[in-house]
C-alpha cells in the first residue's frame, strides 16, 4: 500500500518527482512510486468518487452524500475514499459523526504535469 509520504515525494519533491515523461525516461523508483499513485486512480468507483468530490461545492463532500451516487455500500465507499486519501488526492476531516473529504489542491494537476508536461 502506498503511503502519503511516498505520494508526496512523487508529486511534490522539488516541484515534482521527476521530469515529465515526454522529457526523459523515469528511473526505477520514480516509476514505482508513480505507478502506485496511478493505481489509486485506476478504479471506476474511485474515479467517480474523486469526480463527485472535485465537482462539489468547495471541492468537499460528506461520505453520507457519496454512497447513493456510486451505488455501493458505505463500507465499500469508505474503503475507496481511504485509498484516495492515502494516495494524496483527498483529505479527511471529521465533523460530529460524519467524515468529510476534500480534494487536495493541485493533486491531479501534479500527476498531469508528470504525464503530459503541462
C-alpha positions as CSV (number, residue, x, y, z in Angstrom):
1,X,0.0,0.0,0.0
2,X,1.3,3.4,-0.9
3,X,1.7,5.9,1.9
4,X,1.0,9.7,1.9
5,X,4.8,10.3,2.2
6,X,5.5,8.2,-0.9
7,X,2.9,10.0,-2.9
8,X,4.0,13.4,-1.6
9,X,7.5,12.5,-2.7
10,X,6.2,11.6,-6.2
11,X,4.2,14.7,-6.7
12,X,6.0,17.4,-4.7
13,X,9.7,16.7,-4.2
14,X,11.3,19.7,-5.7
15,X,8.2,20.6,-7.6
16,X,7.7,17.0,-8.9
17,X,9.4,13.7,-8.6
18,X,10.7,13.6,-12.0
19,X,10.8,15.3,-15.3
20,X,7.7,14.8,-17.4
21,X,7.6,11.5,-19.2
22,X,8.0,13.3,-22.6
23,X,11.2,14.9,-21.4
24,X,13.2,11.9,-20.1
25,X,12.7,8.3,-19.0
26,X,11.6,7.7,-15.4
27,X,14.0,6.0,-13.1
28,X,13.0,2.7,-11.5
29,X,12.0,4.1,-8.1
30,X,10.1,7.1,-9.6
31,X,8.3,4.7,-11.9
32,X,7.3,2.5,-9.0
33,X,6.1,5.5,-7.0
34,X,4.1,7.0,-9.9
35,X,2.6,3.6,-10.6
36,X,1.4,3.3,-7.0
37,X,-0.2,6.8,-7.3
38,X,-1.9,5.9,-10.6
39,X,-3.1,2.6,-9.2
40,X,-5.2,4.6,-6.7
41,X,-7.0,6.2,-9.7
42,X,-7.3,3.0,-11.7
43,X,-10.7,2.0,-10.4
44,X,-14.0,3.3,-11.8
45,X,-15.6,3.8,-8.4
46,X,-12.6,5.8,-7.1
47,X,-12.6,7.9,-10.3
48,X,-16.3,8.7,-9.8
49,X,-15.8,9.5,-6.1
50,X,-12.9,11.8,-6.9
51,X,-15.0,13.5,-9.6
52,X,-18.0,13.9,-7.3
53,X,-15.8,15.4,-4.5
54,X,-14.0,17.7,-7.0
55,X,-17.2,19.0,-8.5
56,X,-19.0,19.5,-5.2
57,X,-19.2,23.0,-3.7
58,X,-15.9,23.9,-2.1
59,X,-14.5,20.6,-3.6
60,X,-15.7,18.8,-0.4
61,X,-18.3,16.2,0.3
62,X,-19.7,14.2,3.2
63,X,-19.3,10.5,3.0
64,X,-23.1,10.4,3.7
65,X,-23.6,12.0,0.2
66,X,-21.3,9.7,-1.7
67,X,-22.9,6.3,-1.2
68,X,-26.1,6.8,-3.3
69,X,-24.5,8.3,-6.4
70,X,-21.9,5.4,-6.5
71,X,-24.4,2.7,-5.7
72,X,-22.1,0.9,-3.3
73,X,-22.3,0.2,0.4
74,X,-21.0,2.7,2.9
75,X,-18.1,0.4,4.0
76,X,-17.0,-0.1,0.3
77,X,-17.2,3.7,-0.4
78,X,-15.2,4.3,2.8
79,X,-12.6,1.8,1.6
80,X,-12.2,3.6,-1.7
81,X,-12.1,7.0,0.0
82,X,-9.3,5.7,2.3
83,X,-7.3,4.6,-0.8
84,X,-7.7,8.1,-2.4
85,X,-6.8,9.8,0.9
86,X,-3.7,7.6,1.4
87,X,-2.6,8.3,-2.2
88,X,-2.8,12.1,-1.5
89,X,-5.8,13.0,-3.6
90,X,-8.2,13.7,-0.8
91,X,-8.0,14.9,2.8
92,X,-10.4,13.7,5.5
93,X,-11.9,15.7,8.4
94,X,-14.5,14.6,10.9
95,X,-17.4,16.7,11.9
96,X,-19.6,15.1,14.5
97,X,-20.3,11.6,13.4
98,X,-19.6,12.3,9.7
99,X,-16.4,12.3,7.7
100,X,-15.9,14.9,5.0
101,X,-13.5,14.5,2.2
102,X,-11.9,17.4,0.3
103,X,-9.8,17.4,-2.9
104,X,-6.1,18.2,-2.2
105,X,-5.3,21.3,-4.1
106,X,-3.2,20.6,-7.3
107,X,-3.0,16.8,-6.6
108,X,-4.4,16.0,-10.1
109,X,-2.5,18.7,-11.8
110,X,0.8,17.4,-10.4
111,X,0.1,13.9,-11.9
112,X,-1.0,15.5,-15.1
113,X,2.2,17.5,-15.3
114,X,4.3,14.4,-14.9
115,X,2.4,12.6,-17.6
116,X,1.8,15.4,-20.0
117,X,4.3,18.1,-19.4
118,X,1.6,20.7,-18.7
